[in-house]
Amino acid sequence: MIFENPKIDRTQLASMIGVSNAAVSNISGELLEAGLIKEVEVVKNTINRGRKPVGLEINGHGGFVLGVNILATDVSIVLADICGCVIDQIDLNPRRIENPEKTLNEVKHAAEEILKKNKVPRHQLFGIGFGIAGFLDQSTGELKRAPYLGWPPFDLTARLNQLFDCELVVENVTRSIALAENRFGVLSSFKDLILIRSGLGLGGAFISERQLLEGRENFAGDIGHIFAERGGGICSCGKMGCLNTIASGWAVMHMLGDARISYATINQFRRQNARLAELVSDHAKGSAPIVEALSRASQRLAMHILPICQAYDPEAICLTGPLGRNEAYAKTFKDELFKNGLKCQIITASETKIISPAMAAVYLALSNIVYSTRFDFDQVSRGEAEAKVAFK
């Protein structure tokens, strides 16, 4: 409540939570002593004399989280305080990203370096959020599929728990962005929404009543592999006619003659992704064929998403990712949906700033660990006691 209502006073807190003023005073006193919140003066229009009103705010330096983003083309670690303010960031280029063991060891080493560099005490690291280009079994935490990384199925959560002695949460990267936007970003006013991330491939996330829809096998939102065209091209998943083959960045490259086959290896994915970035950069200085390819791919995306949107009836649709930030692709997507009668808010990354994958991992840790029932308040007191003993 304090995080979402900066400068709120104790009486308001008691009323909103439904407990006594004495209870709130006791709890806030413990939080103040632990350095997790701070008192701030509240300016109010009043002629009454006496003690000035005092409100409560989160003390950002009272604790920290790490956000780890693992994509085929981007691995980064962000250190942030518990207000979500970035303190430091490390970008990695794993030598063998297709090897999960080597990559995770590199991530662990980099995480230790960023904590050491910024002198973060272990008891003040409250959690780590991992955004992964893959899908996990939500009941077991095992990685089920990560085609863009080239990782085999294995117990990813268990391995991360072995490497990091810290509370952690792992989620698909596109879902992480959707969850972060829905709580902290431009989608915070919506309860029902669809987020689409368009790059070399397509990904998606569905949120209903502010809850992520997972699906029977936890693949809900994986729109890149829905059937789109009979007899179409071969997708990276091995099937023919997936939406990826006609509406993604790979489809744009195919139309321009830059790629005849979909990505089959991680290195091929990286090369094609770099080439796509060159093609869409400023529409390659106004090239009509590039703009036409972008518009055609976007139109196909809109037409295949339209029935899903009509059935789901969301309040908002958000288009993000490298192509979501491209003006030609984003405009066609939006125009096509409106032209076919879709009546909801459509937000594109070309129009507003969308939370990055790395920051989404930070917000994942804040939302699921710090500002949740998982938060271990005793960790703070234990750490302070240990620090006092060490000092003596």
C-alpha positions in Angstrom: 0.0 0.0 0.0 2.9 2.4 0.7 4.5 1.6 -2.6 1.4 2.3 -4.5 0.4 5.3 -2.4 3.5 7.4 -1.8 3.2 9.8 1.2 0.2 8.0 2.6 -0.3 8.6 6.3 -0.8 6.0 9.0 -4.5 6.8 9.5 -5.2 6.3 5.8 -3.3 3.1 5.8 -5.3 1.7 8.7 -8.6 2.6 7.0 -7.6 1.1 3.6 -6.2 -2.1 5.1 -9.0 -2.5 7.7 -6.9 -2.7 10.8 -6.4 -0.5 13.9 -4.2 2.6 13.9 -2.2 1.0 16.7 -1.5 -2.1 14.4 -0.4 0.2 11.6 1.9 2.2 13.9 3.5 -1.0 15.2 4.1 -2.4 11.7 5.3 0.9 10.2 7.6 1.3 13.2 9.3 -2.0 12.4 9.6 -1.1 8.7 11.1 2.3 9.7 13.6 0.7 12.0 14.6 -1.8 9.2 15.1 1.1 6.8 12.5 -0.2 4.3 10.3 2.9 4.6 10.9 6.5 5.5 8.8 9.4 6.9 8.2 12.4 4.7 6.5 15.7 5.3 3.1 16.1 3.6 2.1 19.5 2.5 -1.6 20.1 3.0 -3.8 23.2 2.7 -4.6 23.8 6.4 -4.7 26.7 8.8 -4.4 24.4 11.8 -1.3 24.7 13.9 0.6 21.9 15.5 2.6 19.0 14.2 2.9 18.9 10.4 1.3 15.8 8.7 3.8 13.0 8.1 3.4 10.5 5.4 5.3 7.2 4.5 7.3 6.3 1.4 9.4 3.4 0.4 13.1 3.9 1.1 14.7 2.7 -2.1 18.1 2.1 -0.5 16.5 -0.2 2.0 16.8 -3.1 -0.3 17.7 -4.3 -3.8 16.7 -6.8 -6.5 18.3 -8.2 -9.6 16.6 -8.6 -13.0 18.2 -11.1 -15.4 17.1 -11.2 -19.0 18.1 -14.2 -21.1 17.3 -13.9 -24.8 19.0 -15.4 -27.8 20.4 -12.0 -28.7 20.6 -10.3 -25.4 21.7 -11.3 -21.9 21.7 -8.6 -19.3 21.6 -8.1 -15.5 20.1 -5.0 -13.9 20.6 -4.0 -10.3 17.7 -1.9 -9.0 16.5 -0.6 -5.6 13.1 -1.6 -4.2 11.6 1.6 -5.8 12.5 0.2 -9.2 15.3 2.7 -9.8 18.2 1.3 -11.9 21.5 1.4 -10.1 23.7 -0.5 -12.5 23.5 -2.9 -15.5 25.8 -5.5 -17.1 25.3 -6.7 -20.7 26.7 -10.1 -21.5 27.6 -11.9 -24.7 27.8 -15.5 -23.6 30.4 -17.4 -25.7 28.1 -20.5 -26.0 24.6 -19.3 -25.3 23.1 -22.6 -26.6 24.8 -24.3 -23.6 22.6 -23.5 -20.6 25.2 -24.6 -17.9 27.9 -22.4 -19.3 25.5 -19.5 -19.8 24.0 -19.7 -16.3 27.5 -19.9 -14.8 28.5 -16.7 -16.6 25.3 -15.0 -15.4 26.1 -16.0 -11.8 29.6 -14.6 -12.1 28.3 -11.3 -13.5 25.6 -11.1 -10.8 28.3 -11.5 -8.1 30.4 -8.8 -9.8 27.6 -6.2 -10.0 26.7 -6.8 -6.3 30.3 -6.5 -5.2 30.9 -3.4 -7.3 27.9 -1.7 -5.8 28.6 -3.0 -2.3 25.2 -4.6 -1.8 25.0 -6.6 1.4 23.6 -10.1 0.9 20.8 -9.5 3.4 19.6 -6.5 1.3 19.3 -8.5 -1.9 15.6 -9.5 -1.6 15.2 -11.4 -4.9 16.1 -12.1 -8.5 13.7 -12.1 -11.4 14.6 -14.1 -14.5 13.0 -13.4 -17.9 13.7 -16.4 -20.2 13.0 -16.9 -23.9 11.2 -20.1 -23.2 8.3 -21.8 -21.4 8.3 -23.5 -18.0 6.1 -26.1 -16.3 4.5 -23.9 -13.7 4.0 -26.7 -11.2 7.6 -28.1 -11.4 9.6 -25.1 -12.6 11.2 -27.2 -15.4 12.0 -25.6 -18.7 9.8 -27.3 -21.3 10.7 -25.5 -24.5 13.2 -22.8 -25.5 13.7 -23.0 -29.3 15.3 -19.5 -29.7 17.9 -20.3 -27.1 18.4 -23.9 -28.2 18.2 -25.2 -24.7 16.9 -28.7 -24.0 14.2 -29.4 -21.4 15.7 -29.5 -17.9 14.9 -28.4 -14.3 15.9 -24.7 -14.8 14.4 -23.5 -11.5 16.2 -26.1 -9.5 19.5 -25.2 -11.2 19.0 -21.5 -10.5 18.2 -22.3 -6.8 21.5 -24.1 -6.6 23.5 -21.2 -8.2 21.8 -18.4 -6.4 21.2 -18.4 -2.6 18.3 -16.1 -2.9 14.5 -15.9 -3.5 13.9 -16.0 -7.2 11.1 -16.1 -9.8 11.3 -17.3 -13.4 9.0 -16.4 -16.3 8.7 -16.3 -20.0 10.2 -12.9 -21.2 7.1 -11.8 -23.1 4.9 -12.6 -20.1 7.3 -10.7 -17.9 6.8 -7.6 -20.0 3.0 -8.0 -19.9 2.9 -8.4 -16.2 5.3 -5.5 -15.6 3.3 -3.2 -17.9 0.0 -4.3 -16.2 1.3 -3.4 -12.7 3.8 -0.6 -13.2 3.5 0.6 -16.8 1.2 1.9 -19.6 -1.2 -1.0 -19.2 -1.8 -0.5 -15.4 -5.3 0.8 -15.9 -6.5 -2.3 -17.8 -7.7 -5.6 -16.3 -8.0 -7.6 -19.6 -5.3 -7.3 -22.2 -3.2 -8.9 -24.9 0.4 -8.1 -25.4 2.2 -9.1 -28.6 6.0 -9.0 -29.0 7.1 -9.0 -32.6 10.7 -9.4 -33.6 12.4 -12.1 -35.7 9.7 -14.4 -34.1 6.3 -13.6 -32.5 5.4 -14.0 -28.8 2.3 -13.1 -26.8 0.7 -12.9 -23.4 -2.9 -12.8 -22.3 -4.0 -11.3 -19.0 -7.6 -11.6 -17.7 -8.7 -9.8 -14.5 -5.0 -9.0 -14.0 -4.1 -12.7 -13.9 -1.8 -14.3 -16.5 -3.5 -16.9 -18.6 -1.3 -20.0 -18.7 -3.1 -22.7 -20.6 -3.2 -26.4 -20.1 0.5 -26.9 -21.0 1.5 -23.4 -20.1 1.9 -22.3 -23.7 -1.0 -19.7 -23.8 0.1 -16.7 -25.8 2.6 -18.5 -28.0 1.0 -16.9 -31.0 4.0 -17.4 -33.3 3.2 -21.0 -33.8 -0.5 -20.9 -34.3 -1.6 -22.2 -37.8 -1.9 -19.4 -40.3 -1.4 -20.6 -43.9 -2.1 -24.0 -45.5 1.0 -25.1 -47.4 3.0 -22.2 -46.0 6.7 -22.0 -45.3 8.5 -24.2 -42.7 8.8 -22.6 -39.3 11.7 -23.0 -36.9 9.5 -25.4 -34.9 9.4 -27.7 -37.9 5.7 -27.2 -38.8 4.4 -25.6 -41.9 2.4 -22.4 -42.1 2.9 -21.0 -38.6 2.1 -17.3 -38.1 5.8 -16.7 -37.7 6.3 -17.6 -41.4 4.0 -14.8 -42.7 3.8 -12.0 -40.0 7.1 -11.8 -38.1 10.5 -10.3 -38.8 11.6 -13.5 -40.4 8.6 -13.1 -42.9 9.8 -9.6 -43.7 13.3 -10.9 -44.5 11.8 -13.7 -46.6 9.7 -11.2 -48.6 12.8 -9.2 -49.3 14.9 -12.2 -50.3 17.2 -12.0 -47.3 16.3 -15.4 -45.9 15.0 -18.5 -47.7 14.8 -20.7 -44.6 13.8 -20.0 -41.0 16.5 -20.0 -38.3 17.6 -23.5 -37.3 20.5 -22.8 -35.0 21.2 -20.1 -32.4 24.0 -18.6 -34.5 21.7 -18.4 -37.5 19.1 -16.7 -35.4 21.6 -14.1 -34.2 22.8 -13.4 -37.8 19.2 -13.0 -39.1 18.3 -10.9 -36.1 21.2 -8.5 -36.8 20.2 -8.4 -40.5 16.6 -7.6 -39.5 17.7 -4.7 -37.4 19.6 -3.3 -40.4 16.6 -3.6 -42.6 14.1 -1.9 -40.3 16.4 0.8 -39.2 14.8 4.0 -40.4 13.1 1.8 -43.1 16.6 1.5 -44.6 16.4 5.2 -45.6 12.9 5.2 -47.1 13.2 2.0 -49.1 9.7 1.3 -50.6 10.2 -2.5 -50.8 11.1 -2.6 -47.1 8.1 -0.5 -46.0 5.9 -2.7 -48.2 7.2 -5.9 -46.6 6.8 -4.5 -43.1 3.2 -3.4 -43.9 2.3 -6.7 -45.5 3.6 -8.7 -42.5 1.9 -6.4 -40.1 -1.4 -6.7 -42.0 -1.2 -10.5 -41.8 -0.5 -10.3 -38.1 -3.6 -8.1 -37.5 -5.9 -10.3 -39.6 -4.9 -13.5 -37.7 -5.0 -11.8 -34.3 -8.4 -10.2 -35.0 -10.6 -13.3 -34.4 -8.7 -14.0 -31.2 -9.3 -10.4 -30.1 -13.0 -10.5 -31.0 -13.4 -13.7 -29.0 -11.4 -12.6 -26.0 -12.8 -9.0 -26.0 -9.8 -7.3 -24.3 -9.7 -3.7 -23.0 -6.4 -3.1 -24.7 -3.9 -4.6 -27.1 -0.2 -3.8 -26.9 2.3 -4.3 -29.7 6.0 -4.2 -28.7 9.3 -5.7 -29.6 11.7 -4.6 -32.4 8.9 -4.5 -35.0 6.5 -3.0 -32.5 8.8 0.0 -32.3 8.8 0.3 -36.1 6.4 3.0 -37.3 5.4 1.4 -40.6 4.7 -2.0 -39.0 2.9 -0.6 -35.9 0.7 1.8 -37.9 -0.5 -0.9 -40.3 -1.3 -3.2 -37.4 -3.3 -0.5 -35.7 -5.1 0.7 -38.8 -6.0 -2.9 -39.9 -7.6 -3.7 -36.6 -9.6 -0.5 -36.4 -10.6 -0.9 -40.1 -12.1 -4.3 -39.2 -14.2 -2.9 -36.3 -12.1 -3.8 -33.3 -13.2 -1.5 -30.5 -10.5 -1.5 -27.9 -7.4 0.6 -27.1 -4.4 -0.3 -29.2 -1.0 0.8 -27.8 2.2 0.4 -29.8 5.8 0.7 -28.8 6.3 3.2 -31.6 4.0 5.6 -29.7 5.1 5.1 -26.1 7.9 3.7 -24.1 7.4 0.1 -23.2 9.2 -1.6 -20.4 12.4 -3.4 -21.6 12.9 -7.1 -21.1 15.7 -6.4 -18.5 13.5 -4.0 -16.5 10.6 -6.4 -16.8 12.7 -9.0 -14.9 13.3 -6.3 -12.2 9.6 -5.7 -11.9 9.0 -9.4 -11.8 11.2 -9.7 -8.7 9.6 -6.6 -7.1 6.0 -7.8 -7.8 6.4 -11.5 -7.0 8.9 -11.3 -4.1 9.2 -7.9 -2.5 5.7 -6.6 -2.7 4.1 -9.9 -2.0 3.5 -12.4 0.8 6.8 -14.1 -0.2 8.8 -11.2 1.3 11.1 -12.4 4.1 11.1 -9.6 6.6 13.3 -11.7 9.0 16.0 -11.6 6.3 16.6 -7.9 7.1 16.9 -8.4 10.9 19.0 -11.5 10.5 21.4 -9.6 8.2 21.6 -6.6 10.6 22.4 -8.9 13.5 25.1 -10.7 11.6 26.6 -7.4 10.5 26.8 -6.2 14.1 28.5 -9.4 15.1 31.0 -9.0 12.3 31.7 -5.4 13.2 32.4 -6.3 16.8 
